[in-house]
Amino acid sequence: MKISARNRLKGKITDIVKGATTAHVRIDIGNGIVVTSSITNEAVDELGLEVGASAYAVVKASDVMVAVD
């Protein structure tokens, strides 16, 4: 895989929940950290995503917001 994004977090898919059009995919990247992504159901099917499979969470953002209570 070649991609311009540098923030690639390898892990295992722990959960896939499909909605009407969008799915939430949870990837355990280790040390108790789970990244959740919202992608289309079509993307889940095209990528052949399955619970237990290896996958990358790829983060590409121009802004990162921080909030506190």
C-alpha positions as CSV (number, residue, x, y, z in Angstrom):
1,M,0.0,0.0,0.0
2,K,1.3,3.4,-0.9
3,I,-0.4,6.4,0.6
4,S,0.6,10.0,1.3
5,A,-0.9,10.1,4.8
6,R,1.8,9.5,7.4
7,N,-0.5,8.7,10.4
8,R,-1.2,5.0,9.8
9,L,-2.2,3.0,12.8
10,K,-2.2,-0.8,12.3
11,G,-4.6,-2.9,14.3
12,K,-7.4,-5.5,14.3
13,I,-11.0,-4.9,13.5
14,T,-13.1,-5.5,16.6
15,D,-16.5,-4.4,15.5
16,I,-18.5,-3.4,12.4
17,V,-21.9,-1.9,12.9
18,K,-23.8,-1.1,9.7
19,G,-26.5,1.5,9.6
20,A,-28.8,2.5,6.8
21,T,-25.9,3.9,4.7
22,T,-22.9,4.3,7.1
23,A,-21.0,1.8,9.1
24,H,-18.9,2.3,12.2
25,V,-15.7,0.3,12.1
26,R,-13.7,-0.1,15.4
27,I,-10.0,-0.9,15.1
28,D,-8.0,-1.9,18.2
29,I,-4.5,-0.5,17.7
30,G,-3.1,-1.8,21.0
31,N,-2.5,-0.6,24.6
32,G,-6.3,-0.3,25.1
33,I,-6.7,2.2,22.3
34,V,-9.6,1.8,19.8
35,V,-10.1,4.0,16.8
36,T,-13.6,4.3,15.4
37,S,-14.2,5.3,11.7
38,S,-17.5,6.1,10.0
39,I,-17.4,4.8,6.4
40,T,-20.0,3.8,3.9
41,N,-21.5,0.4,3.9
42,E,-20.4,0.1,0.3
43,A,-16.7,0.7,1.4
44,V,-17.0,-2.0,4.0
45,D,-18.2,-4.5,1.4
46,E,-15.6,-3.4,-1.3
47,L,-12.7,-3.7,1.2
48,G,-14.0,-7.0,2.5
49,L,-13.8,-5.9,6.1
50,E,-14.4,-8.5,8.7
51,V,-14.1,-8.6,12.5
52,G,-10.7,-10.1,13.4
53,A,-9.0,-8.9,10.2
54,S,-6.0,-6.6,10.2
55,A,-6.5,-3.1,9.0
56,Y,-5.1,0.4,9.2
57,A,-6.7,3.5,10.6
58,V,-5.4,6.2,8.4
59,V,-5.6,9.8,9.8
60,K,-5.3,12.7,7.4
61,A,-6.6,16.0,8.8
62,S,-5.8,19.7,8.4
63,D,-7.1,20.5,11.9
64,V,-7.1,18.9,15.2
65,M,-9.3,20.3,17.9
66,V,-8.8,19.9,21.6
67,A,-11.5,20.4,24.3
68,V,-11.6,20.2,28.1
69,D,-14.4,20.1,30.6
